């Protein structure tokens, strides 16, 4: 009996399951419109085995989605750690929790991926009525506070390149659907240091966001607080200060220089 078969027998098939799990992760990464049925056929698995292994990967955050599979937030975290060295997941959780304590609204961190913002961290607020998003879900960059905050931290040329290649879909009456209007909005965001999503994708929802920068000053993510529009409007100055302060705190932890107009903890 060879070593692999011994290990497989001794641990109840863990080695074989691990190999199949890695095959599935690689297959999902390479396959658009991935479904479990197609996965089973392509990889030569029974449907029951495919569903079982996908279920385990989903529980651990390696894949997300029900009818259509996508890589999950754990893969995003590992990729970020490889790309940026300093890991936003190591420094982000406590500031995110503190932001929720300060605002009593749900807070998010998202990264730019495939011309969209992908939610990778979330801390829910204590309110009964609140805004939440599934980790791994995505938001359009032109119609979200997170996306506009991220774009505003890019150079004009880099932001323009993104805007040229994405569809400026109108979701509500307040969505920015023209490139000149979106560029003007990004200029305003750069000047004031924070982005506003005023029900631009979801009616009745308002979001305040700011970019998170890495050691070289370029954006690596964005952070936001979101909630029912009327509640955010009533507390907006406090929320804006808290979001900007938290974005700067995380950026400094990632090696970025403090913002020149960095707000003091007592602001």
N, C-alpha and C positions, 0 to 999 in steps of 0.2 A: 504494500500500500504506500503511495507516495505521500509527501508531506502535505500537499494541498488537500488531498482526500482525508487525511488524518485530522487536520484542523477543521474541515467542514463537518466531519462526523462528530467531533468532540464538542463543537459549539453550536450544534443544531442548525448548520447551514449558514452561519453568519458570513463566512468568507464568500460563498457564492452569492448571497444576497447583496453584500457590499459591492461586488463586481457588477451585478446587474443594476444596482442603484446608480453607480458611477456611469454605466452605459446610458441609463435613462437621462441623467443630468446632461451628458454630452449630446444626446439625441435631441432633447428639448432645446438646447442652445442653438442647434443647427437647423431646426425644423420649424418653419412658419405654420401657423394654424394647427399646432400639435394637439392631438386628442389621444386619449388612452387607447381607444380602439385601433387607431393607426399605429401607435407605439407598439402595441402587442403584436401586430402583424409585421412591422418592420424589424423588430428585435427577436421575433420567434418565441414570444412568451404567451402563455395562456392568459385569457382576459382576467381570470381571478388573480393570478400572480402579478399581472401588471397593475391592477387596481390596488392590491395589497402593498406593493412596493411604492407606488406613487403616493398612497395614503401616508406611509411612513415619511417619505420625503416632504410631503406637504406639512405634516405635523412639525417637522424640524425646520421649516422655512426655506428648503432648497428649491421647491417649486410652488407655484400658486396657480389658482384657476380651477374651475370645475369642468366646464365643457371644452375650454381651450387652455392648455398648459403653458406657463411661462416660467422663466427662472425667478426664484424668490429672493427675498431681502437678504438671506444669509449669503447667497452668491454675490449680491451687490456689495455686502460688507467685505467679503474676502477680496473682491476686485478693488474696492477702494483702498483697502489696506496695502495691497500690492502696488497700486499706482501712486499712492500718496505717502506711504511709509507711516506717518502718524495717523492713527485710526480715529475717525470721528465717532465711532461707536464706543470707544473707550472714554472719550471726553464729553460726549453729548448728553448722556442720560441725566446726570444730576442738574446741569443747567436747564434742560428741558422740563424736569420736574419743578424746579424753582420758578420757571416761567409760568407754569400752571398755578403754582401757589400764589404768585403775584397777580395774575389776571383772572383766575377761576374759569378759564376757558381752555379748550383743547389746544394742544400745541403739536406741531409737526416738523419733521426734518425730511427733506426730499433731495434727491440727487438728479442731475441731468443725465438722461440715458435715452438714446435713440430719438433725439429731438423732442422728448417729453420729460416731465418731472415725475420721478418714481418715488412714492412714499416709502421711506425706509425706517422711520422712527415715529412713534406717536405716544403722547401722554394725554389721557382723557381728562377733561375738566370735571368738576363735581356737580355741575348744573344738571337738572333733570332733562332739559331740552338742550342738546349740544350737537356739534358737528363732529363726525368721525369718518375715517377712511380706512379701507383695508390696506395693510402693509403689502407692498408690491403693486398696488393699483397706481394708475398714472393720471396726470393732469396736463392739459395743453399748456405750453409755455406762454402763449399770448393771452390766455384767458384764466390765469391764476396768479395770485400774489406771489407764490413761490417761483413760478416761471419768470415773471417780469423782474423780480428781485435778482434772480440768477442772471438773466440777460443784461440787466443794468450794470453788472459788475464785469462784463466782458468788454473788450475794446469795441469801438464802433464797427470796425470791419467784421469782427467775429460775430457780433450780435446781428449785423446786417446779413451775413451769410446764413444764419439760422432762419431769420425772418423770410428770406428769399425762397427757402426750400420747404417751408411748412404751410399747410393750408390755414388761412386765417378764418376759420369757421366761426360763424356767429351763433352763440348759444342763447344769449339774451339781448335785450335792447342796449345793454351797456358794454357788450363785448367789443374790443378793438378789432375791427375787420379790415382796416387799411394799413398798409405799411407806413405811410407818413405819420398817421395818427399814433401808431405804436412806437415809432422812433421818438416822437415828441414826448410820449409818456415815459419812455426810458430816460430821456434827458431830465425830466422832472424828478424821476426817482433818484437818479444819480445826485441831483442837487440837494434833495431833502434827506436822502439816506434810507428811505424805506418805501415799500410798494403797497399799493392798495388794490384789492380785488373787491369791487363794489357790485356784488351779485352778477359778475361777468360770466359765470358758468352755471351757478345754481341760484335761482331766485330766492331772495330773502336771506342770503348768506353773505357776510362781509369778512374779509381776511386782511390782516396786517402782516407783512413779511419783510425780511431783510436777508442779504446774501451772507454766506459764511465763506471766508477766504482762507486759502492755504498760505504756506510760508512764502511763496513767490508773489502773493497778492492777488492771484487769480481765484475765481470762485470755485469751490469744491462742492457746495450744497447751498440750500437756502432753508430758512426757518420761518415758521409762521404761527400765528394764533388766529383761530377762526371761531365764529359763533353766529347766532341770529343777528341780523343787521342792526336792529334797534338797540340791542344790548351792547354791541361793539361801538356803535356811534356814541352812546352815552358815556362810555369809558375810554374813548379813543386816545386822548393824550397820554393817559397812564399806560395803555397797552402799547402804543408806539414806542414810548421810552423803554418799556420792559423788553420788547422784541429787539430793539436796536442794541440794548445793553447785553442781552443774551447772545445775540449774533457776534458781537465783538468779543465777548468772553470766550466763546468756543473758538473763534478765529485765532485769538491770541494763544490759546492752548494748542492749536495746530501749527503754531510758529509764525503767524502773521503779526505785523506791527499793529499796535493799537490804532484805532481811528483817530485822526487829528482832533475831532470834536467828541471824543469818547465821553459818554455820559457817566457821571459819578454814580455810585451805588445808591446815593440818597435822592437822585433825581426823580 
